[in-house]
Amino acid sequence: MEEQQYTAASYKSDQSVRWCPGCGDHAILNTLHKAMATLGVPPHMTAVISGIGCSSRLPYYMNTYGFHTIHGRAAAIATGFKNANPEMTVWQISGDGDGLAIGGNHFIHAIRRNIDINIILFNNKIYGLTKGQYSPTSARGFVSKSSPYGTVENPFIPAELCFGARGNFFARSIDVELATSQEVLVAAGRHKGTSVTEILQNCVIFNNGIHNPITDKAVRAERTIHLRHGEKMLFGKDNNRGLVQDGFLLKAVTLGEDGYTIDDVLVHDAHTPSNFLHQQLAMMDGETLPLAIGVIRDVEAPSYDEALTEQVAAVRAKKGFDTLRDMILAGETWTVE
C-alpha cells in the first residue's frame, strides 16, 4: 500500500483563527503545520496540548487530537498523555507566563526526565491574554500594568532553565523567520526526548516591538547568528563576521581584521554531549554577541517514556500478569463466606 502523503492543509482545522491581526502566533501556527507535513506523522497519531494564554488557543487550529488544559499544567498533562500513549507524537504549546511562571516546575521536570514531547515556548515577554502584566521573561525595569514604576526583578532566560535541567535539545527562532522556524520544528519533532524550541514572538497589542532591537531587518544580520550543525559560525550582512574561541569564552570577530581568517571561526557541533559551548551559544543576547537562532543543542539520550514502557514490559513478563486485577489476585487469596 502506498504511504499517504500529508500537506500543511492536512493538519489545519476548520476553525477560524482568533488571534489579533499581526500577532506572531499566526506565523508560528503556519510553520508548525508545514513542519508536521515534513515530518509526515499522521494527524490521528499527533496530539497538541496547551495550557492557558493566547498561544494556548493553538490546539483549536489543528486537525489532530488536542487538549486545551489548565494554567501552567500543559507539561504535566503532556507527560501523562505520552506515557499512556507512547506511540503518539506530542506537542506542547506554552507561553512565557504559562510555561515559566505557574508552569515552571513542570517545565524543568519534563526536561529533566527527558519525556519525548516537543515543547514550543512562545516568548513575547508579556502576559497578553490577561491584558499586559509583566511575565517571567520581562526585563528588569520593564514598565507594565502590574509594574507601573518598572520591575525590580531579574528575568528568566528560557535557555538557562533548559540547560540547568540538563536538557538535550534546545533551539530558537523568531516568529518572522518562517524558514528557520520550520527548520527547527522539524528537528525538534525528529529528536527523541524533550525538545524545547523558544520562538521570539511579537504581541502587537501589549508589547509591540519588544524584540525589534534584535529582529528588525535593519539590524538582524548583525545581531543574530543562524547556527547549523557542521557549519562555520558566521554572521553579518556579508557573512564576514564569525565566532572564535577566546580562552574559555566566545568572541565575535571580523574576518580580515586583527589577523582573523575563516580558519579561526568555530564549527557548530550540535551533537556533542558536552553542553559547555552550547550553553554559551544559547546565552548570547544580541548585544556584545549575536543572538543564536537555529538548533543549538541536539543530543541523544534515553527518554523517560521509552524506559518506562520497557520497565513495565519486563515486570509483566517476570510477574506473569497484565492487568491490575491479575496483580491483585497473583498473591494469596481467600474467600469470605
C-alpha positions in Angstrom: 0.0 0.0 0.0 1.3 3.4 -1.0 2.2 5.6 2.0 -0.1 8.6 2.4 1.5 12.0 1.8 0.5 14.9 4.1 0.5 18.6 3.4 0.2 21.6 5.7 -3.5 21.6 5.0 -3.8 18.1 6.4 -3.1 19.5 9.9 -5.4 22.6 9.7 -8.7 22.5 11.4 -11.8 24.2 10.1 -11.9 26.7 12.9 -11.5 30.5 12.3 -8.1 31.6 13.8 -8.8 34.1 16.6 -5.6 36.0 17.3 -5.1 39.7 16.8 -4.2 40.7 13.3 -0.4 40.9 13.1 0.1 38.7 16.1 3.3 36.5 15.8 1.2 33.4 16.7 -0.2 33.3 13.2 3.3 32.7 11.7 4.2 30.1 14.3 0.9 28.2 13.6 1.7 28.3 9.9 5.2 27.0 10.3 4.0 24.2 12.6 1.6 23.0 10.0 4.4 22.9 7.4 6.8 21.2 9.9 4.2 18.5 10.6 3.8 17.9 6.9 7.5 17.5 6.5 7.7 15.0 9.5 4.8 13.1 8.0 3.3 11.8 11.3 -0.4 11.2 10.6 -2.8 13.7 12.2 -4.5 10.9 14.1 -1.1 10.0 15.7 -0.5 13.5 16.8 -1.7 15.4 20.0 -1.2 19.1 20.6 -1.6 20.1 24.3 -1.6 23.6 25.7 -2.1 25.4 29.0 -3.7 28.9 29.2 -2.8 32.0 27.3 -3.1 33.5 23.9 -0.7 30.9 22.5 -2.7 28.1 24.1 -5.6 28.6 21.7 -3.4 26.8 19.1 -4.9 23.3 19.5 -8.2 24.6 18.2 -6.5 25.2 14.9 -5.0 21.8 14.5 -6.6 18.8 12.8 -5.1 16.5 15.4 -6.0 15.4 18.9 -5.9 18.4 21.1 -6.2 19.4 24.8 -6.7 23.0 25.9 -5.9 22.3 29.6 -5.3 24.4 32.7 -2.9 27.2 33.5 0.7 26.0 33.8 -0.1 22.3 33.6 0.5 21.6 29.9 3.8 19.8 30.6 2.2 17.6 33.3 -0.7 16.6 31.1 1.5 16.1 28.1 3.7 13.8 30.2 0.8 11.7 31.3 -0.6 11.5 27.8 2.7 10.4 26.3 3.3 7.8 29.0 -0.2 6.4 28.4 0.1 6.6 24.6 3.8 6.1 23.8 3.1 5.6 20.1 1.7 9.2 19.8 3.7 12.3 18.8 3.1 15.0 21.4 3.5 18.8 21.0 3.1 21.1 24.0 2.3 24.8 23.4 3.1 27.3 26.2 3.7 31.0 26.6 6.4 32.5 28.7 3.9 33.0 31.5 2.1 29.7 31.3 5.3 27.8 30.8 7.8 29.5 33.1 5.7 31.0 36.0 2.9 28.8 37.3 4.2 26.0 35.0 7.9 26.5 35.7 8.2 23.4 37.9 6.5 21.2 35.3 8.7 22.7 32.6 12.1 21.8 34.3 11.0 18.4 35.4 9.7 17.4 32.0 13.1 18.3 30.6 15.0 16.6 33.5 13.0 13.4 32.9 13.5 13.7 29.1 9.9 12.9 28.3 9.5 12.5 24.5 7.4 15.7 24.0 8.1 18.7 21.9 7.7 22.0 23.8 7.2 25.2 21.8 7.7 28.2 24.1 6.1 31.4 22.7 8.2 34.2 24.3 6.7 37.7 23.9 7.8 38.8 27.4 4.3 39.8 28.5 1.0 38.3 29.7 -1.2 39.1 26.7 -4.4 37.2 27.5 -4.7 38.9 30.9 -4.0 42.3 29.3 -0.5 43.3 29.8 1.2 42.3 33.1 4.9 41.6 33.1 6.0 38.0 32.8 8.9 35.8 34.0 10.9 36.9 30.9 10.3 40.6 31.1 13.5 42.6 31.6 14.4 44.3 34.9 12.8 47.8 34.9 10.1 46.8 32.4 7.0 49.1 32.7 3.7 47.3 32.5 0.2 47.4 34.1 1.5 45.4 37.0 4.8 47.2 37.2 4.0 50.9 36.5 7.3 52.0 38.0 9.3 49.2 36.4 10.0 45.7 37.6 12.6 45.2 40.3 13.4 41.5 39.5 15.6 39.7 37.0 14.0 37.7 34.2 14.3 34.0 33.5 16.2 33.1 30.3 14.5 30.0 28.9 17.7 28.6 27.6 19.3 28.8 31.0 16.4 26.9 32.6 16.6 24.2 29.9 20.3 23.7 30.3 20.0 23.9 34.1 17.5 21.0 33.9 20.1 19.0 31.8 18.2 19.5 28.5 19.3 17.6 25.4 17.6 19.7 22.8 17.3 23.5 22.6 16.5 25.6 19.6 15.4 29.2 19.0 13.7 31.1 16.2 11.9 34.3 15.6 8.2 34.5 14.5 9.1 36.4 11.3 11.8 33.9 10.4 9.4 31.4 8.8 12.0 29.1 7.2 14.1 29.0 10.4 11.1 28.2 12.5 10.1 25.3 10.2 13.7 24.1 10.2 14.0 23.9 14.0 10.5 22.5 14.5 11.3 19.6 12.1 14.5 19.0 14.0 12.5 19.1 17.3 10.0 16.6 16.0 12.8 14.2 15.0 14.5 14.4 18.3 13.9 11.6 20.8 13.2 13.1 24.2 12.2 16.5 25.4 12.8 19.2 22.8 12.5 22.9 23.7 12.0 25.4 21.0 11.9 29.0 22.0 10.3 31.3 19.5 10.6 35.1 20.0 7.0 36.3 19.3 5.6 39.7 19.0 2.4 40.8 20.8 1.1 43.7 18.7 -1.2 44.9 21.5 0.6 44.8 24.8 4.3 44.6 23.9 4.7 45.6 20.3 8.3 45.7 19.1 9.8 44.2 22.2 12.2 42.1 20.1 13.0 44.8 17.5 16.5 45.6 18.8 17.4 42.1 17.6 14.8 41.2 15.0 14.4 44.4 13.0 15.5 43.9 9.4 18.0 46.7 9.6 20.0 45.0 12.4 19.0 41.3 12.3 22.0 40.2 10.2 24.5 41.7 12.7 22.7 40.8 15.9 21.7 37.2 15.2 23.6 34.2 14.1 21.9 31.2 12.4 23.6 28.0 13.7 23.6 24.9 11.7 25.4 21.6 12.7 28.7 21.1 10.8 28.8 24.7 9.5 31.0 27.6 10.4 29.6 30.1 12.9 29.3 33.0 10.5 27.0 36.0 10.6 26.7 39.6 9.4 25.2 41.1 6.2 28.1 39.8 4.1 28.8 36.7 6.3 32.1 38.4 7.1 31.9 38.0 10.9 32.3 34.9 13.0 32.6 33.5 16.4 36.0 32.3 17.7 37.3 30.9 20.9 38.9 33.4 23.3 40.2 31.4 26.2 37.1 29.8 27.8 34.8 32.4 26.2 33.4 33.3 22.8 34.4 36.3 20.8 32.9 37.9 17.7 35.4 39.0 15.1 35.5 40.4 11.6 37.4 38.3 9.1 40.4 40.0 7.7 40.9 42.2 10.8 43.5 41.6 13.6 44.7 38.6 11.6 41.5 36.5 11.9 40.6 34.2 9.0 37.9 31.7 8.2 40.1 29.0 9.7 39.7 30.6 13.2 35.9 30.5 13.1 34.3 27.8 15.1 32.3 25.0 13.5 28.9 24.3 15.2 28.6 20.8 16.7 25.0 20.5 18.0 25.5 16.8 18.8 28.5 16.8 21.2 27.4 15.5 24.6 29.3 18.3 26.4 26.9 21.3 26.9 29.6 23.9 27.9 29.8 25.5 24.5 26.0 25.0 23.8 25.2 27.0 27.0 27.5 29.8 25.9 25.9 30.0 22.5 22.4 29.8 23.9 23.1 32.7 26.4 24.3 35.2 23.8 21.9 38.1 23.9 22.3 40.0 20.7 24.3 42.8 22.3 28.0 42.0 22.7 27.5 38.7 20.9 24.8 37.9 18.4 21.6 36.0 19.5 21.8 32.4 18.4 18.9 31.0 16.3 18.6 27.5 14.9 19.3 24.2 16.6 21.8 24.9 19.4 21.8 21.5 21.1 20.5 18.1 19.8 21.9 15.2 21.7 20.6 11.6 22.0 19.8 10.3 25.5 17.3 7.7 26.9 13.8 9.0 27.1 11.6 8.5 30.2 8.6 7.2 28.4 10.6 4.6 26.4 12.4 3.5 29.6 9.1 3.3 31.5 7.5 1.2 28.7 10.4 -1.2 28.7 10.3 -1.5 32.5 6.5 -2.2 32.5 7.0 -4.9 29.9 9.9 -6.5 31.8 7.9 -6.6 35.1 4.8 -8.0 33.3 6.9 -10.8 31.8 8.6 -11.6 35.2 5.5 -11.4 37.3 3.1 -13.0 34.8 0.2 -10.5 34.9 -1.0 -7.8 32.6 -3.8 -6.1 34.5 -4.3 -4.6 37.9 -6.8 -7.3 38.7 -4.3 -10.0 37.8 -1.7 -8.4 40.0 -4.1 -8.3 43.0 -5.0 -11.9 42.5 -1.4 -13.0 42.0 -0.7 -13.5 45.7 -2.5 -15.4 48.4 -6.3 -15.0 48.2 -9.2 -16.2 50.3 -12.9 -16.1 50.2 -15.1 -14.7 52.9 -18.4 -16.6 53.1 
